Amino acid sequence: MADERRSEILDHLKDQHGLARVTMAWVRNRYDTSWDKLSRPRADAIAAWLKSQGIIHQPAELPSRETERVILYAQFTSIGIFMAAARGEGFFEDNSEAALLMLQGYAASLAKHESNGVAESATVE
């Protein structure tokens, strides 16, 4: 069966906390083991399947060269939502105000965490 290894893509993303960088050869080998090489139609078929699984990829058009590296991320994870906001895609595509508010909240949280770390290190010394 052509898709017997596809779950390995999903498992790898889960193991990597929803974000992974892989080669197109790695993706092709797990998408369809009968393919000996990639082509534009095959890369497009992989992209369609990834989308159906809630996986976004960067670059936006999957390369058809096996040596190219791509970033895959799970759309409905914390990192996926953050990346969608930063890239203005998905829910945020037509809602830049929501993206801005979410990213500002995240930036404020990071700043607070950073200042708490500085305060903690000052009390230790």
C-alpha positions in Angstrom: 0.0 0.0 0.0 1.4 3.4 -1.0 0.5 5.2 2.2 1.6 2.6 4.7 4.4 4.9 6.0 2.6 8.2 5.9 1.8 8.0 9.6 5.6 8.3 10.2 5.4 11.9 9.0 2.7 12.6 11.6 4.6 10.7 14.3 7.8 12.6 13.6 6.0 15.9 13.9 4.5 14.8 17.2 7.9 13.7 18.5 9.3 17.1 17.4 6.6 19.1 19.3 4.8 20.0 16.0 7.7 21.4 14.1 10.4 19.6 12.0 12.8 20.3 9.2 13.2 17.4 6.8 14.4 16.8 3.2 11.9 16.2 0.4 13.5 12.8 -0.1 12.5 11.9 3.5 8.9 13.1 2.9 8.7 11.3 -0.5 9.9 8.1 1.0 7.2 8.2 3.7 4.5 9.5 1.4 4.8 6.8 -1.3 7.6 4.2 -1.1 7.0 3.2 -4.7 8.1 6.6 -6.1 11.8 6.6 -7.0 11.9 10.3 -7.6 9.9 13.5 -7.2 8.2 15.6 -9.8 6.1 18.7 -9.6 2.8 16.7 -9.7 4.1 14.4 -7.0 5.2 17.3 -4.8 1.7 18.9 -5.3 0.1 15.6 -4.3 2.2 15.5 -1.1 1.3 19.1 -0.4 -2.4 18.3 -0.8 -2.1 15.3 1.6 -0.2 17.4 4.2 -2.9 20.1 4.1 -5.6 17.4 4.6 -3.7 16.4 7.7 -3.4 19.9 9.1 0.2 20.2 8.3 1.6 23.4 6.9 4.9 23.6 5.0 7.5 26.2 4.2 8.2 27.1 1.5 4.6 27.5 0.5 5.2 25.5 -2.7 6.8 22.2 -1.8 10.0 21.8 -3.9 10.2 18.9 -6.4 14.0 18.4 -5.7 14.7 15.7 -3.1 17.7 17.5 -1.7 15.7 20.6 -0.7 14.8 21.0 3.0 11.4 22.0 4.1 9.8 22.9 7.4 6.7 21.1 8.4 4.5 22.2 11.3 1.2 21.0 12.7 -1.4 23.7 12.2 -3.4 23.1 15.4 -0.6 23.1 17.9 0.8 26.0 20.0 3.7 26.4 17.6 1.4 26.1 14.6 -0.9 28.8 15.8 2.1 31.1 16.5 3.6 30.5 13.1 0.3 31.0 11.3 0.0 34.4 13.1 3.5 35.4 12.3 3.1 34.4 8.6 -0.4 35.8 8.3 -2.0 32.5 7.1 -4.9 30.3 8.0 -7.3 32.1 10.4 -5.0 35.1 10.4 -4.9 35.5 6.6 -7.8 38.0 6.7 -7.5 39.0 10.3 -4.2 40.8 10.8 -5.6 42.5 13.9 -6.0 39.1 15.7 -2.5 38.1 14.6 -1.0 41.3 16.0 -2.8 41.0 19.3 -1.8 37.4 19.7 1.8 38.1 18.8 1.9 41.1 21.1 0.6 39.0 24.0 3.3 36.4 23.3 6.0 39.1 23.1 4.7 40.5 26.5 4.9 37.0 28.0 8.4 36.5 26.7 9.5 39.9 28.1 7.9 39.1 31.5 9.7 35.7 31.5 13.0 37.4 30.6 12.7 40.0 33.3 11.8 37.3 35.9 14.9 35.4 34.9 17.0 38.5 35.4 15.5 39.2 38.8 16.0 35.6 39.8 19.6 35.6 38.8 20.2 38.8 40.7 18.8 37.4 44.0 20.9 34.2 43.6 24.1 36.3 43.4 
